[in-house]
Amino acid sequence: MSFSAVTKEELARLSDQKSCCDLAELAALVRMDGTLQISAHHQYTLNVITESAPVARKIYRLAKDVLKRQVEIVVRRKLRLRKNNSYLVRIHPRGLADLKNLGLMDEDGQIYPGIAPNLIKKRCDQKAYLRGAFLAGGSINNPEGTYHLEIVSNDEQHALALCQLINKFKLRAKVSMRKNWYVVYLKESEHIVDFLGFIGAHHALLEFENVRVLKDVRNQVNRLVNCETANLDKIVDAAVRQLENIQYIADTVGLQSLPSTLRDIAELRLKYSEASLKELGEMLNPKVGKSGVNHRMRKIDEFANQIRNQRLGT
């Protein structure tokens, strides 16, 4: 299963929470994935469709516990694409009172925009509502790839309300539009970890953290290796240039034309072509530091360039 499916399965198995939290979670599930059917005799039916068996079981359990009403599950087999099962949870609320209790309708019998305040009064209710929203329309990338968590809604007001609710936990969620859908998303790995924590996905959180730490260590090692490689390349290039200039001086005017301080270091460079500047400095008598050796090498480079310019007549 994908990381997203494993996370949802963990969340769907959570139980033993307060009745107010059950109501908030059920309300989010119904609001995200449900449709309201009204018969000619003014009988209401809530149809909630999901492709996840654990989520369907949770909707069934919550509806039975919270509403104390008749609930049915219908399993359907898709005939196209992946041909997997979809689950229709059919809830039979009694009148407008149940719909108002779920935050679906206001006092005037109109569809409630956003999230009803009575559902998210407490901190635990806010977490439960976000858990239900994630179960219904959420997904999370495998942490091996890019960090991304999102909740997709077809209702702009509800998406904005979800974003505002997430940001009460200081997670800096944002909303974007993708075709006809509104996407509430998190990009920062720390914020995704916090979100998983307060909705109750603790096993997924630990797995996410393990992968994130491994990625950080791997990236740090790669950076260090790249930096070390770049430094080695610079050292090799400098050593090759120094050898070329010293050999050029020896072939044209001879190393005896150099001052003694420069001649000593030039002879050492020819003899120990793979030695570092620090190692060359320690071979001198008296010893010279790395910066001192570097200074002498620059003087040798200048001397070689002067000879070249003179031979070219410039």
N, C-alpha and C positions, 0 to 999 in steps of 0.2 A: 504493500500500500504506500501511497505517497505520504509525505510528512504531514500534509494538511489533513488527510483522511485519518491518520493515526491520532492526530491532535483532537479531531472532532469525536473520534470513538472514545477517547479518554474523557472528554467533557460530557458526552452523552451518558456515561456510566456514573457520573456524580449524583449523589442523592443525600438524603438526611439533612436537608436545609430547611429554613423557616418557610412557613406558608406564604409570607409576603414575597419571599424570593422566588418561590414556585410560580406565583402569579406573574411576577415581572418577567421571568424567563419564558413562560408560556405566551405571554402577551407579545414578546419580541418574535418568537417563532411564528405565531399566527400572523402578525403584522408583516413579516418579511416574506413568508411563503404561502400565505393563505388567501383564499377568495371567499366572498360572502355570497351565498345563494339564498334568494327569497322566493318562496313558492307563492302560488296564487292565493293560498289561504294564510299568507303572512307567517309562514313557518320559516325559521332561519336555519341555515346549515353552513358551517364553516368547513371548507375543504382545504386541507394543508397537504401539499405535495413535496416529497423529498426523494432523493435517490439513495439516501443512507438509511440502512436498516436500523442501526443504533439510534439515529436521530428520530426515526419514525416511532420506535419503542418509547423514547423519552416523551415525545409529544402525546402519545397515547396515555402514558402514566400520569403526566402532569394534568392533562385534561380530566382524567378520572378523579384525581386527587383534589384539584382546585375547583372544578365546576360541578362535580358530582352528577354529570350528565351522561347520556348514552354516547359512546364513542365506538367507531368501527375503523378497521384497517383493511384496505383493498390493495392487493399486490398486482401490479400490471407489468407485463413484459414488453419492452420496446421492440419494435420490428425493424428499426433503422439504426445506423451507426453502430454503437457498441452493443446494442441489444441487451442492455442490463435491465434490472428491475427498477421500477419506480413504485413508491408507496404513497397511497392516498389515505390520509387520516381524516375521517369524516366526524365532525363534532356537531352535536345537536343542542345549541344553547336554547334556553327558555326566555324568549323575549329580549327586549332592549337592555334589560338590567345586566345580563351576562356580557353583552357587547360593550356596555359602558364600563363594566368592571375590568374588561380586558383592554380598555383604552382605545377601542376602535371607533366609538361614537361619542359625541358630546351630548349635552342635555337636550339639545334640539333635534337629536336624531341624525345629525350630519357626521360624515367621516371626520374623525379628529386629525388635524394636521400635526405632524411632529410626534412627540412622545407625551402622553398624559402625565401631568405632575404627580398624580396619586400613585403611579407605578414606581417612581424613582425618588421617593422621599428620603429613604435611608441609604447609607453607603452600600450596604449589602444588596439592596434592591438594584442600585445602579450597576453593580458588578454582575448581578444575575441577568439583568436586561441585556447587557453587552455580551454576556455568554450566549444567551438565546439568539441575539443578532448574528454572532459569529457562526453558531451552529447552522443557522438558516442560510446566510449569504456570504459567509467568510471564507477566506483561503489564506494560506501562508506558504511562501516559497521554502524549499529545502535550504537550510542555512549553508549548505555547501556552495550554493550559487549566490545570487544577489539577495540582500535582505529586503523582504517586502511582505507586508500583511495588509489585507484589504477586506472590506465588507461592502458588498454591492447591493444597491437598492434601486427600485424603479420609481421611487417617490423622492423628489428633490427636498421637500420639507423634512421628511423623515431622515434623509441622509445628513442634512445640515444639523438636525437635532442629535443624531448619533455622534457626529463630529464634535459638537459642543459638549456632549456627555463624556466622551473620551478625554477631551481636553480639561475636564474637571480634575483629572488625575495627572495633569501637566505632562501630556505625552505629545503635544504638538501634531495632532492629526490634521490632515487636509482633505479637501473634497475636489475631485476632478470628474469630468464627464467623459464617458466612453460610449460612443454611439448614443443609444437612448437610456443608458444606465448612469447612475450616480455612484461614484466609487469613493468611499472613505478609506484612506490608506495611511500606513506608517512605514517609514523608510529606515529610521535609525535603529540599529540593532538593540541598543539599550532600552528604547521605548517599546520595542516588540517583546523583549524579555519581561518588562514590567507589565505589559498587557496580558501576556500569557499567565503571569503570576496571579494577578487579581481576578481573572476569570476562572482560575482553578486548574489550569493545564500544567501541573507541576512536573510531570514526567517529560512532557514535551519541552518545558522550559530547561530542564537539566540537559536533555539531548541537544537542544539549541545552543546552550552555553558551552557544552563540550566541543561541539563542532566549531563554534566561534573562537574558542581559545586555541584550538589546533590551527585554524586558519590564520589567526593573528601571529602565532609562533612561526608558522610556515612563511608568512609574508615578511616577518622580521628577519628570518634567516636569509630569505632571498634578497632582501635589501642589503644586508651585511655582505653577502657574497658578491652582489653586483658592485657594491662600493669597493670591496677589496680587489675585485677584478679590475675595476677602473683605475684604482691606485697602482696596481701592478703594471697595467698597460702604460701608465704615465712614467713609471720608473724605468721600464724596459725601453720606451721611446727615448727618454733622456739619456740612458746609458748608451744606446746605439748612436745617438747624436754626438755624445762626448767622445766615443771611440773613433767615430769618423773624423771629427775635428782634430783629435790628437794625432791620428794616423796621417791626416793631411799635412799637419805641421811637420811631422817627422819626415815625410816624403819630399817636402818642398824646402824648408829652411832648417830643418833639424830641431830636435827637442832642446839642444844646447842653447838655442836662441831664446828660450823661455827663461824668466827669472827662476831662481832656485826653488822658491816656494811653489811655483806653478809646475816646474819640471818634476818635482818629487811626486806631486799628486798625479800628474799625467802618466808617469812611469808605473805607478801603482794601478791606475785604471787599466792600462794596457795589460798588466800582468794578471790582475784580478777583475776580469770584465763583468762577472756576475755579482760582485760585492756591492753592498749598499753604501750610500754616502757616509753613514755612521761608521760602518766597518772600515772604510778607507781612512777616515779620520783617526781611528784608533791605531792604525798601522804607522802613522806618522810619528816622528820624534822631534819635538814634543807633540803630544796628541792634539788634535783639532776637533772641534764640535761639528755637528752635521751642517749647521748654517755656515760655518767657516769653509768647509769643503765645498758647499754649494756656491759660495762666493768665488772661490778659486776656479771652479768649473766654468762659471759665467765669464770670468776673465779669459780663460782658454778659448771659449767660444768666440769672444770678441777678437782675440788675437788671430784666430783662424779666418774670421770674416775679413779682417783687415788685409791679410795676405791675399785672399780671393779678390778683393776689390782692387788691390794694387796690380795683380796679374791680369785683371780685366781692363786696367787702364782707367778706372773710374775714381 
